[in-house]
Amino acid sequence: MGRTTHKFAPEVRERAVCMVLEHESEHPSRCAAITSIATMIGCSGHTLLEWEKKAEVNSGKRAGVPTELADRLKALECENRDLR
């Protein structure tokens, strides 16, 4: 299992995702916009793409489990383990 580091503050992540949406029309493709903005903030294009996907899930635009629900499920599973 990989180790997750949180190098970027949530505010930076949120702003980067907003920048992709704001500047997408200035680039030939969404991928080009993501790559350009990722370079500006110092992360990989893949990382920014993942942030964008998660933002879409959380807003209901994409299918998936929202962060809040995933965190709650994780806490309940931990509590269940402790009770056993």
C-alpha positions as CSV (number, residue, x, y, z in Angstrom):
1,M,0.0,0.0,0.0
2,G,1.3,3.4,-0.9
3,R,2.0,6.2,1.5
4,T,0.0,9.4,1.1
5,T,1.6,12.7,1.7
6,H,-0.3,15.9,2.0
7,K,2.1,18.4,0.5
8,F,-0.6,20.8,-0.7
9,A,-3.2,22.5,1.5
10,P,-6.8,21.9,0.8
11,E,-7.2,25.6,-0.3
12,V,-4.4,25.1,-2.9
13,R,-6.1,22.0,-4.2
14,E,-9.4,23.7,-4.5
15,R,-8.0,26.7,-6.2
16,A,-6.1,24.5,-8.7
17,V,-9.3,22.7,-9.6
18,C,-11.0,26.1,-10.1
19,M,-8.2,27.3,-12.3
20,V,-8.6,24.2,-14.6
21,L,-12.2,25.1,-15.1
22,E,-11.6,28.8,-15.5
23,H,-8.7,28.4,-18.0
24,E,-9.8,25.2,-19.9
25,S,-11.0,27.3,-22.9
26,E,-7.6,28.8,-23.3
27,H,-6.0,25.4,-24.0
28,P,-6.6,22.9,-26.8
29,S,-7.8,20.3,-24.4
30,R,-8.6,19.7,-20.7
31,C,-5.5,17.6,-20.5
32,A,-3.4,20.5,-21.7
33,A,-5.0,22.8,-19.2
34,I,-4.3,20.3,-16.3
35,T,-0.7,19.9,-17.4
36,S,-0.2,23.7,-17.6
37,I,-1.7,24.5,-14.2
38,A,-0.1,21.5,-12.5
39,T,3.3,22.8,-13.7
40,M,2.5,26.3,-12.3
41,I,1.6,25.0,-8.8
42,G,4.3,22.3,-8.7
43,C,2.4,19.0,-8.8
44,S,2.1,16.3,-11.4
45,G,-0.7,16.4,-14.0
46,H,-1.9,13.1,-12.6
47,T,-2.2,14.5,-9.1
48,L,-4.3,17.5,-10.4
49,L,-6.5,15.2,-12.4
50,E,-7.2,13.1,-9.3
51,W,-8.1,16.3,-7.4
52,E,-10.4,17.3,-10.2
53,K,-12.1,13.9,-10.2
54,K,-12.6,14.0,-6.5
55,A,-14.1,17.5,-6.7
56,E,-16.5,16.3,-9.3
57,V,-17.5,13.3,-7.1
58,N,-18.0,15.5,-4.1
59,S,-20.2,18.0,-6.1
60,G,-22.3,15.1,-7.6
61,K,-21.1,15.7,-11.2
62,R,-19.4,12.3,-11.2
63,A,-20.4,8.9,-9.8
64,G,-18.5,7.8,-6.8
65,V,-18.3,8.0,-3.0
66,P,-18.0,11.5,-1.7
67,T,-15.1,12.3,0.7
68,E,-17.4,13.0,3.7
69,L,-19.2,9.6,3.3
70,A,-15.9,7.7,2.8
71,D,-14.4,9.3,5.9
72,R,-17.6,8.4,7.9
73,L,-17.4,4.8,6.7
74,K,-13.8,4.5,7.6
75,A,-14.5,5.8,11.1
76,L,-17.3,3.3,11.5
77,E,-15.2,0.4,10.3
78,C,-12.5,1.4,12.8
79,E,-15.0,1.6,15.6
80,N,-16.4,-1.8,14.6
81,R,-12.9,-3.3,14.8
82,D,-12.4,-1.8,18.2
83,L,-15.7,-3.2,19.5
84,R,-14.8,-6.7,18.4
